Amino acid sequence: MIRFMVLGAPRSGTTWAANWLMTERTLCLHDPLSAFKVEDLDRVADSYAPKRVGLSCTGCVLYTDWLNTHPAPKVILHRPISEVNASLQRIGFPLMPEWWGGMLDKIAGLHVPWTNLFKDVAARQIAEHLLPGSWDPCRYAQLVAMRVDPRFDRVESSPEAFQALHEDLAAKLAAGL
């Protein structure tokens, strides 16, 4: 079962958070919906036993009902959509619709500005919320000085999972969310 979750829009620190929350005892899957369907995530997490498996994800935001019934503690990272889109534009990616931020507001959990990932006291609060007793100030100090971005050309994906995510996003767009 997924044991912790970090959720946010693209370009909101989810890749950095996945790196930070991955240790010898934990595995943090970054954007797992590129490879798995949402209904398979708990089973996938169980396959990595005995590690505590979590996720840091931008796509799961579309599944608020699933998120709000899932028992894992959640941190929701907020970044203004204008900043998200400016960052996406710089790397040549499609822009996010305005309603994306509203989707984050529908998720129950600890809501924080994305910049809290890079502030010692606030980051400790995030770590303790997700994984009590896991705060490692030395590891955090080393990682906070790093820029962490995915290598999109090396991200493994599943056509079926990607298609399901695309269909769910298209349905949300058609509904005008």
N, CA, C and O of each residue as an XYZ file, in Angstrom:
708
protein
N       0.839     -1.179      0.000
C       0.000      0.000      0.000
C       0.889      1.250      0.000
O       1.946      1.275      0.631
N       0.452      2.255     -0.701
C       1.140      3.547     -0.681
C       1.102      4.080      0.741
O       0.035      4.131      1.353
N       2.252      4.477      1.277
C       2.351      4.892      2.683
C       2.419      6.402      2.884
O       2.173      6.884      3.990
N       2.751      7.163      1.831
C       2.789      8.627      1.935
C       2.679      9.199      0.539
O       3.015      8.538     -0.444
N       2.196     10.459      0.456
C       2.000     11.098     -0.847
C       2.370     12.570     -0.799
O       2.058     13.287      0.152
N       3.046     12.996     -1.858
C       3.299     14.412     -2.128
C       2.612     14.701     -3.452
O       2.839     14.002     -4.440
N       1.776     15.725     -3.474
C       0.962     16.022     -4.652
C       1.118     17.484     -5.024
O       1.177     18.351     -4.152
N       1.185     17.757     -6.318
C       1.309     19.141     -6.767
C       1.260     19.220     -8.273
O       1.226     18.207     -8.972
N       1.259     20.431     -8.749
C       1.313     20.667    -10.191
C       2.726     20.381    -10.690
O       3.667     20.357     -9.896
N       2.884     20.166    -11.984
C       4.241     20.064    -12.525
C       5.052     21.316    -12.160
O       4.489     22.397    -11.987
N       6.345     21.163    -12.048
C       7.262     22.268    -11.761
C       7.021     22.853    -10.374
O       7.240     24.043    -10.145
N       6.561     21.996     -9.440
C       6.286     22.428     -8.067
C       7.106     21.654     -7.039
O       6.724     21.574     -5.871
N       8.220     21.091     -7.465
C       9.116     20.417     -6.538
C       8.835     18.945     -6.316
O       9.420     18.341     -5.417
N       7.950     18.343     -7.118
C       7.639     16.932     -6.883
C       8.810     16.006     -7.190
O       8.988     14.996     -6.509
N       9.606     16.331     -8.196
C      10.778     15.496     -8.502
C      11.804     15.614     -7.377
O      12.381     14.617     -6.944
N      12.025     16.836     -6.911
C      12.957     17.048     -5.796
C      12.471     16.295     -4.560
O      13.258     15.634     -3.882
N      11.164     16.395     -4.268
C      10.609     15.717     -3.100
C      10.774     14.203     -3.211
O      11.075     13.542     -2.217
N      10.581     13.650     -4.404
C      10.753     12.203     -4.584
C      12.181     11.799     -4.257
O      12.403     10.768     -3.623
N      13.144     12.594     -4.679
C      14.544     12.316     -4.388
C      14.803     12.403     -2.890
O      15.453     11.527     -2.319
N      14.302     13.442     -2.261
C      14.486     13.673     -0.831
C      13.903     12.533      0.004
O      14.512     12.105      0.985
N      12.735     12.047     -0.382
C      12.030     11.045      0.414
C      12.436      9.617      0.099
O      11.871      8.676      0.657
N      13.404      9.441     -0.785
C      13.907      8.114     -1.102
C      15.174      7.859     -0.278
O      16.164      8.584     -0.385
N      15.113      6.815      0.541
C      16.241      6.469      1.406
C      16.455      4.959      1.341
O      15.854      4.269      0.517
N      17.309      4.462      2.211
C      17.525      3.013      2.243
C      16.278      2.270      2.733
O      16.143      1.073      2.482
N      15.360      2.960      3.431
C      14.143      2.322      3.945
C      12.877      2.702      3.180
O      11.841      2.055      3.332
N      12.957      3.741      2.365
C      11.771      4.217      1.653
C      12.039      4.307      0.156
O      13.171      4.494     -0.291
N      10.960      4.166     -0.597
C      11.003      4.352     -2.039
C       9.895      5.334     -2.377
O       8.744      5.121     -1.996
N      10.221      6.389     -3.074
C       9.225      7.380     -3.453
C       9.119      7.401     -4.972
O      10.027      7.859     -5.665
N       8.001      6.900     -5.476
C       7.759      6.829     -6.910
C       7.389      8.209     -7.427
O       6.482      8.850     -6.898
N       8.084      8.668     -8.455
C       7.767      9.974     -9.027
C       6.867      9.801    -10.241
O       7.186      9.048    -11.161
N       5.748     10.501    -10.234
C       4.764     10.459    -11.324
C       4.512      9.036    -11.818
O       4.705      8.744    -12.999
N       4.085      8.155    -10.922
C       3.900      6.752    -11.306
C       2.780      6.514    -12.319
O       2.698      5.427    -12.890
N       1.916      7.505    -12.556
C       0.829      7.283    -13.508
C       1.306      7.240    -14.952
O       0.518      6.952    -15.853
N       2.573      7.519    -15.183
C       3.109      7.327    -16.531
C       3.331      5.842    -16.819
O       3.442      5.428    -17.973
N       3.392      5.057    -15.754
C       3.654      3.629    -15.928
C       2.549      2.721    -15.391
O       2.442      1.566    -15.802
N       1.724      3.241    -14.472
C       0.706      2.414    -13.824
C      -0.623      3.161    -13.758
O      -0.654      4.392    -13.732
N      -1.705      2.413    -13.730
C      -3.023      3.005    -13.521
C      -3.208      3.266    -12.035
O      -2.647      2.557    -11.199
N      -3.988      4.275    -11.709
C      -4.167      4.664    -10.311
C      -4.665      3.497     -9.463
O      -4.253      3.348     -8.313
N      -5.536      2.682    -10.014
C      -6.088      1.565     -9.237
C      -5.048      0.473     -8.962
O      -5.297     -0.420     -8.153
N      -3.902      0.532     -9.616
C      -2.849     -0.462     -9.413
C      -1.750      0.007     -8.455
O      -0.870     -0.780     -8.105
N      -1.782      1.249     -8.034
C      -0.658      1.814     -7.277
C      -0.399      1.096     -5.951
O       0.759      0.852     -5.610
N      -1.439      0.754     -5.200
C      -1.211      0.066     -3.931
C      -0.589     -1.308     -4.147
O       0.288     -1.718     -3.387
N      -1.034     -2.017     -5.171
C      -0.457     -3.332     -5.484
C       1.006     -3.193     -5.901
O       1.853     -3.991     -5.499
N       1.292     -2.177     -6.706
C       2.671     -1.923     -7.124
C       3.530     -1.633     -5.896
O       4.636     -2.158     -5.772
N       3.025     -0.801     -4.993
C       3.774     -0.475     -3.773
C       4.079     -1.730     -2.973
O       5.183     -1.881     -2.451
N       3.108     -2.633     -2.872
C       3.320     -3.881     -2.124
C       4.425     -4.730     -2.732
O       5.073     -5.500     -2.025
N       4.645     -4.599     -4.028
C       5.672     -5.411     -4.683
C       7.090     -4.983     -4.292
O       8.051     -5.702     -4.567
N       7.224     -3.825     -3.658
C       8.541     -3.336     -3.244
C       8.841     -3.624     -1.776
O       9.815     -3.099     -1.237
N       8.029     -4.442     -1.122
C       8.249     -4.768      0.282
C       9.671     -5.290      0.460
O      10.166     -6.004     -0.412
N      10.333     -4.961      1.544
C       9.833     -4.348      2.766
C       9.950     -2.814      2.802
O       9.714     -2.211      3.849
N      10.300     -2.189      1.704
C      10.402     -0.721      1.711
C       9.045     -0.088      1.944
O       8.012     -0.623      1.540
N       9.066      1.070      2.606
C       7.860      1.902      2.725
C       7.790      2.707      1.437
O       8.698      3.480      1.134
N       6.728      2.530      0.686
C       6.615      3.140     -0.635
C       5.618      4.295     -0.587
O       4.512      4.177     -0.059
N       6.053      5.410     -1.158
C       5.190      6.564     -1.310
C       5.242      7.049     -2.741
O       5.851      6.421     -3.607
N       4.596      8.170     -2.975
C       4.641      8.752     -4.303
C       4.728     10.267     -4.206
O       4.284     10.883     -3.237
N       5.304     10.829     -5.226
C       5.357     12.275     -5.411
C       4.857     12.490     -6.827
O       5.540     12.146     -7.792
N       3.653     13.063     -6.956
C       2.951     12.940     -8.219
C       2.201     14.204     -8.617
O       1.653     14.921     -7.780
N       2.198     14.450     -9.916
C       1.409     15.541    -10.478
C       0.104     15.019    -11.066
O      -0.893     15.740    -11.051
N       0.073     13.812    -11.575
C      -1.118     13.273    -12.224
C      -2.192     12.790    -11.269
O      -3.376     12.838    -11.603
N      -1.808     12.322    -10.082
C      -2.800     11.809     -9.132
C      -3.794     12.882     -8.706
O      -4.866     12.570     -8.189
N      -3.440     14.133     -8.920
C      -4.325     15.244     -8.564
C      -5.685     15.091     -9.244
O      -6.689     15.575     -8.721
N      -5.733     14.432    -10.390
C      -6.995     14.232    -11.108
C      -7.934     13.269    -10.395
O      -9.118     13.204    -10.728
N      -7.428     12.525     -9.425
C      -8.205     11.472     -8.780
C      -8.514     11.843     -7.321
O      -8.110     11.138     -6.396
N      -9.222     12.936     -7.131
C      -9.467     13.436     -5.775
C     -10.268     12.446     -4.933
O     -10.012     12.325     -3.735
N     -11.215     11.744     -5.516
C     -11.992     10.773     -4.725
C     -11.071      9.674     -4.199
O     -11.130      9.317     -3.023
N     -10.226      9.144     -5.074
C      -9.282      8.104     -4.649
C      -8.331      8.649     -3.580
O      -8.081      7.991     -2.570
N      -7.806      9.848     -3.808
C      -6.880     10.440     -2.844
C      -7.528     10.637     -1.482
O      -6.940     10.307     -0.452
N      -8.732     11.172     -1.481
C      -9.370     11.508     -0.208
C      -9.873     10.299      0.565
O     -10.186     10.422      1.749
N      -9.957      9.149     -0.063
C     -10.320      7.935      0.680
C      -9.087      7.097      1.018
O      -9.180      6.137      1.782
N      -7.949      7.450      0.460
C      -6.723      6.690      0.726
C      -6.162      7.110      2.089
O      -6.102      8.302      2.390
N      -5.751      6.140      2.912
C      -5.303      6.472      4.266
C      -3.906      7.091      4.382
O      -3.540      7.558      5.461
N      -3.127      7.109      3.317
C      -1.763      7.640      3.406
C      -1.779      9.124      3.752
O      -2.630      9.860      3.251
N      -0.852      9.580      4.601
C      -0.742     11.019      4.836
C      -0.314     11.722      3.543
O       0.451     11.180      2.745
N      -0.822     12.927      3.361
C      -0.583     13.660      2.116
C      -0.078     15.057      2.401
O      -0.503     15.715      3.350
N       0.840     15.493      1.555
C       1.280     16.889      1.521
C       0.942     17.406      0.133
O       1.287     16.790     -0.876
N       0.267     18.539      0.095
C      -0.139     19.140     -1.161
C       0.670     20.416     -1.347
O       0.581     21.344     -0.543
N       1.460     20.453     -2.414
C       2.337     21.580     -2.713
C       1.619     22.573     -3.618
O       1.125     22.205     -4.684
N       1.563     23.808     -3.199
C       0.895     24.847     -3.984
C       1.927     25.804     -4.587
O       2.814     26.310     -3.900
N       1.783     26.027     -5.870
C       2.574     27.020     -6.595
C       1.604     27.759     -7.506
O       0.793     27.116     -8.173
N       1.659     29.077     -7.557
C       0.734     29.802     -8.441
C       0.815     29.265     -9.871
O       1.901     29.028    -10.400
N      -0.353     29.081    -10.483
C      -0.414     28.500    -11.829
C       0.367     29.355    -12.829
O       0.897     28.825    -13.806
N       0.445     30.649    -12.605
C       1.228     31.502    -13.510
C       2.710     31.135    -13.450
O       3.388     31.140    -14.477
N       3.219     30.817    -12.257
C       4.615     30.382    -12.120
C       4.817     28.989    -12.718
O       5.821     28.728    -13.380
N       3.858     28.105    -12.480
C       3.921     26.759    -13.055
C       4.028     26.863    -14.572
O       4.893     26.240    -15.187
N       3.140     27.657    -15.167
C       3.115     27.766    -16.623
C       4.356     28.456    -17.172
O       4.839     28.092    -18.244
N       4.873     29.436    -16.463
C       6.116     30.084    -16.914
C       7.261     29.077    -16.928
O       8.076     29.072    -17.851
N       7.323     28.229    -15.911
C       8.365     27.207    -15.850
C       8.170     26.155    -16.935
O       9.137     25.730    -17.568
N       6.928     25.733    -17.154
C       6.649     24.773    -18.225
C       7.013     25.347    -19.585
O       7.569     24.649    -20.433
N       6.701     26.605    -19.788
C       6.998     27.253    -21.069
C       8.506     27.289    -21.320
O       8.953     27.092    -22.449
N       9.291     27.542    -20.264
C      10.748     27.589    -20.411
C      11.330     26.269    -20.890
O      12.356     26.249    -21.570
N      10.670     25.152    -20.536
C      11.201     23.849    -20.961
C      10.427     23.282    -22.144
O      10.650     22.137    -22.537
N       9.521     24.071    -22.713
C       8.811     23.660    -23.921
C       7.689     22.671    -23.704
O       7.354     21.911    -24.613
N       7.100     22.662    -22.520
C       6.009     21.737    -22.214
C       4.670     22.451    -22.303
O       4.617     23.677    -22.206
N       3.585     21.701    -22.486
C       2.245     22.310    -22.535
C       1.897     22.980    -21.210
O       2.349     22.556    -20.146
N       1.099     24.017    -21.292
C       0.701     24.768    -20.106
C      -0.442     24.059    -19.383
O      -1.194     23.292    -19.983
N      -0.556     24.329    -18.092
C      -1.611     23.747    -17.265
C      -2.845     24.638    -17.316
O      -2.728     25.862    -17.372
N      -4.036     24.023    -17.296
C      -5.261     24.827    -17.266
C      -5.412     25.529    -15.910
O      -4.876     25.069    -14.902
N      -6.137     26.634    -15.900
C      -6.320     27.424    -14.679
C      -6.940     26.622    -13.544
O      -6.636     26.875    -12.379
N      -7.811     25.650    -13.862
C      -8.506     24.912    -12.817
C      -7.602     23.958    -12.043
O      -8.018     23.404    -11.025
N      -6.382     23.761    -12.507
C      -5.494     22.793    -11.855
C      -5.298     23.105    -10.371
O      -5.346     22.207     -9.531
N      -5.079     24.368    -10.060
C      -4.896     24.746     -8.657
C      -6.114     24.433     -7.812
O      -5.983     24.059     -6.647
N      -7.301     24.583     -8.387
C      -8.519     24.233     -7.676
C      -8.608     22.756     -7.358
O      -9.201     22.376     -6.348
N      -8.029     21.915     -8.202
C      -8.011     20.475     -7.934
C      -7.197     20.196     -6.669
O      -7.567     19.345     -5.861
N      -6.112     20.901     -6.508
C      -5.295     20.717     -5.306
C      -6.079     21.059     -4.051
O      -5.934     20.396     -3.023
N      -6.911     22.094     -4.131
C      -7.696     22.526     -2.974
C      -8.689     21.467     -2.526
O      -9.138     21.494     -1.380
N      -9.042     20.537     -3.400
C     -10.034     19.500     -3.085
C      -9.429     18.310     -2.348
O     -10.156     17.413     -1.922
N      -8.120     18.291     -2.194
C      -7.443     17.148     -1.579
C      -7.236     17.415     -0.090
O      -6.731     18.468      0.301
N      -7.632     16.450      0.728
C      -7.428     16.547      2.168
C      -5.969     16.205      2.485
O      -5.433     15.210      1.998
N      -5.348     17.031      3.294
C      -3.969     16.790      3.693
C      -3.330     18.074      4.173
O      -4.015     19.070      4.409
N      -2.028     18.050      4.314
C      -1.263     19.216      4.742
C      -0.951     20.061      3.512
O      -0.167     19.646      2.658
N      -1.549     21.229      3.416
C      -1.358     22.140      2.282
C      -0.258     23.135      2.624
O      -0.310     23.812      3.651
N       0.754     23.212      1.732
C       1.885     24.108      1.972
C       2.330     24.740      0.657
O       2.111     24.170     -0.412
N       2.953     25.917      0.731
C       3.585     26.466     -0.473
C       4.735     25.546     -0.888
O       5.426     24.986     -0.036
N       4.933     25.395     -2.179
C       5.987     24.500     -2.671
C       7.365     24.923     -2.176
O       8.255     24.084     -2.031
N       7.549     26.208     -1.918
C       8.841     26.703     -1.445
C       9.174     26.186     -0.043
O      10.327     26.265      0.381
N       8.184     25.658      0.682
C       8.465     25.096      2.005
C       9.382     23.880      1.930
O      10.024     23.520      2.916
N       9.442     23.252      0.764
C      10.379     22.137      0.608
C      11.818     22.571      0.873
O      12.655     21.754      1.257
N      12.099     23.840      0.670
C      13.473     24.339      0.728
C      13.727     25.228      1.941
O      14.697     25.985      1.972
N      12.849     25.131      2.942
C      12.989     25.873      4.195
C      13.069     24.857      5.328
O      12.135     24.088      5.556
N      14.177     24.865      6.022
C      14.512     23.849      7.014
C      13.351     23.497      7.958
O      12.964     22.331      8.037
N      12.802     24.461      8.660
C      11.763     24.185      9.660
C      10.502     23.646      8.989
O       9.910     22.679      9.469
N      10.096     24.254      7.902
C       8.897     23.808      7.184
C       9.103     22.420      6.579
O       8.187     21.598      6.589
N      10.292     22.158      6.055
C      10.575     20.844      5.476
C      10.556     19.761      6.546
O      10.108     18.642      6.296
N      11.036     20.090      7.718
C      10.976     19.106      8.810
C       9.526     18.766      9.140
O       9.206     17.607      9.404
N       8.647     19.772      9.128
C       7.222     19.537      9.371
C       6.651     18.601      8.293
O       5.875     17.697      8.601
N       7.035     18.819      7.048
C       6.581     17.965      5.951
C       7.068     16.528      6.163
O       6.288     15.581      6.063
N       8.347     16.377      6.453
C       8.922     15.039      6.654
C       8.232     14.314      7.802
O       7.902     13.135      7.685
N       8.016     15.007      8.899
C       7.387     14.375     10.057
C       5.921     14.038      9.790
O       5.405     13.058     10.328
N       5.254     14.832      8.974
C       3.871     14.532      8.613
C       3.802     13.248      7.767
O       2.926     12.407      7.967
N       4.723     13.119      6.840
C       4.709     11.978      5.924
C       5.328     10.721      6.518
O       4.783      9.625      6.385
N       6.457     10.889      7.167
C       7.231      9.750      7.672
C       7.781     10.105      9.060
O       8.949     10.474      9.184
N       6.954      9.997     10.098
C       7.403     10.374     11.441
C       8.735      9.723     11.812
O       8.945      8.531     11.590
N       9.628     10.534     12.381
C      10.937     10.056     12.800
C      11.962      9.957     11.687
O      13.057      9.435     11.895
N      11.617     10.457     10.501
C      12.516     10.293      9.353
C      13.424     11.486      9.095
O      14.299     11.400      8.234
N      13.255     12.579      9.795
C      14.018     13.801      9.495
C      15.508     13.536      9.590
O      16.011     13.087     10.620
N      16.197     13.819      8.511
C      17.642     13.661      8.430
C      18.220     15.003      7.997
O      18.296     15.288      6.802
N      18.630     15.834      8.964
C      19.089     17.189      8.612
C      20.325     17.200      7.716
O      20.481     18.116      6.908
N      21.193     16.224      7.836
C      22.397     16.178      6.986
C      22.023     15.889      5.534
O      22.498     16.560      4.618
N      21.177     14.897      5.331
C      20.728     14.572      3.969
C      19.979     15.755      3.381
O      20.195     16.124      2.227
N      19.099     16.348      4.176
C      18.321     17.482      3.703
C      19.243     18.630      3.288
O      19.050     19.225      2.228
N      20.229     18.941      4.106
C      21.145     20.054      3.810
C      21.879     19.826      2.487
O      22.099     20.771      1.730
N      22.254     18.589      2.210
C      22.935     18.296      0.957
C      21.986     18.442     -0.238
O      22.352     19.024     -1.259
N      20.780     17.917     -0.105
C      19.836     17.936     -1.218
C      19.271     19.320     -1.509
O      18.982     19.641     -2.662
N      19.111     20.135     -0.481
C      18.487     21.446     -0.696
C      19.353     22.327     -1.608
O      18.854     23.272     -2.218
N      20.617     22.020     -1.692
C      21.517     22.799     -2.557
C      21.477     22.311     -4.011
O      22.151     22.879     -4.871
N      20.692     21.264     -4.289
C      20.676     20.672     -5.623
C      19.421     21.040     -6.400
O      18.346     21.239     -5.833
N      19.587     21.123     -7.681
C      18.451     21.215     -8.591
C      18.221     19.802     -9.118
O      19.142     19.169     -9.633
N      17.009     19.317     -8.990
C      16.691     17.956     -9.402
C      15.565     18.031    -10.427
O      14.476     18.516    -10.122
N      15.822     17.562    -11.618
C      14.828     17.516    -12.687
C      14.856     16.131    -13.304
O      15.911     15.499    -13.361
N      13.702     15.650    -13.771
C      13.697     14.339    -14.426
C      14.388     14.380    -15.781
O      14.439     15.416    -16.443
N      14.909     13.246    -16.170
C      15.406     13.049    -17.532
C      14.252     12.439    -18.304
O      14.089     11.219    -18.328
N      13.451     13.286    -18.933
C      12.233     12.826    -19.580
C      12.496     11.781    -20.657
O      11.635     10.947    -20.939
N      13.682     11.823    -21.257
C      13.996     10.837    -22.281
C      14.250      9.450    -21.701
O      14.324      8.469    -22.441
N      14.382      9.368    -20.383
C      14.636      8.082    -19.741
C      13.483      7.615    -18.849
O      13.578      6.561    -18.220
N      12.415      8.378    -18.789
C      11.271      7.997    -17.971
C      10.543      6.845    -18.639
O      10.130      6.943    -19.795
N      10.391      5.748    -17.901
C       9.670      4.603    -18.428
C       8.179      4.880    -18.364
O       7.692      5.482    -17.407
N       7.460      4.442    -19.381
C       6.023      4.664    -19.377
C       5.317      3.441    -19.942
O       5.910      2.593    -20.610
N       4.047      3.390    -19.650
C       3.181      2.335    -20.164
C       2.147      2.995    -21.055
O       1.447      3.900    -20.600
N       2.023      2.577    -22.304
C       1.017      3.177    -23.179
C      -0.397      3.084    -22.599
O      -1.187      4.017    -22.740
N      -0.716      1.965    -21.950
C      -2.055      1.790    -21.376
C      -2.280      2.767    -20.219
O      -3.335      3.395    -20.137
N      -1.309      2.896    -19.340
C      -1.450      3.809    -18.210
C      -1.507      5.252    -18.688
O      -2.304      6.046    -18.188
N      -0.666      5.587    -19.651
C      -0.669      6.949    -20.182
C      -1.992      7.264    -20.871
O      -2.507      8.375    -20.745
N      -2.544      6.293    -21.597
C      -3.828      6.479    -22.268
C      -4.938      6.709    -21.243
O      -5.784      7.582    -21.429
N      -4.936      5.935    -20.172
C      -5.950      6.103    -19.125
C      -5.847      7.485    -18.493
O      -6.862      8.139    -18.255
N      -4.631      7.929    -18.224
C      -4.434      9.262    -17.659
C      -4.896     10.334    -18.635
O      -5.546     11.299    -18.235
N      -4.568     10.172    -19.907
C      -4.970     11.133    -20.935
C      -6.498     11.204    -21.037
O      -7.061     12.293    -21.142
N      -7.164     10.053    -21.006
C      -8.627     10.031    -21.079
C      -9.260     10.710    -19.873
O     -10.247     11.432    -20.013
N      -8.698     10.483    -18.692
C      -9.233     11.127    -17.491
C      -9.026     12.636    -17.541
O      -9.905     13.397    -17.137
N      -7.876     13.070    -18.033
C      -7.620     14.504    -18.172
C      -8.565     15.115    -19.199
O      -9.096     16.203    -18.977
N      -8.783     14.427    -20.321
C      -9.705     14.935    -21.351
C     -11.117     15.057    -20.800
O     -11.820     16.015    -21.121
N     -11.545     14.111    -19.979
C     -12.880     14.179    -19.376
C     -12.985     15.371    -18.439
O     -14.013     16.048    -18.418
N     -11.938     15.639    -17.664
C     -11.940     16.804    -16.773
C     -11.997     18.097    -17.589
O     -12.724     19.027    -17.237
N     -11.241     18.151    -18.662
C     -11.255     19.348    -19.511
C     -12.621     19.553    -20.142
O     -13.115     20.678    -20.208
N     -13.242     18.456    -20.614
C     -14.571     18.559    -21.233
C     -15.613     19.001    -20.229
O     -16.579     19.674    -20.589
N     -15.427     18.632    -18.979
C     -16.367     19.020    -17.926
C     -16.149     20.469    -17.493
O     -16.933     21.020    -16.720
N     -15.084     21.075    -17.995
C     -14.818     22.471    -17.670
C     -14.237     22.705    -16.296
O     -14.371     23.795    -15.740
N     -13.600     21.705    -15.751
C     -13.001     21.862    -14.410
C     -11.776     22.729    -14.438
O     -11.158     22.958    -13.398
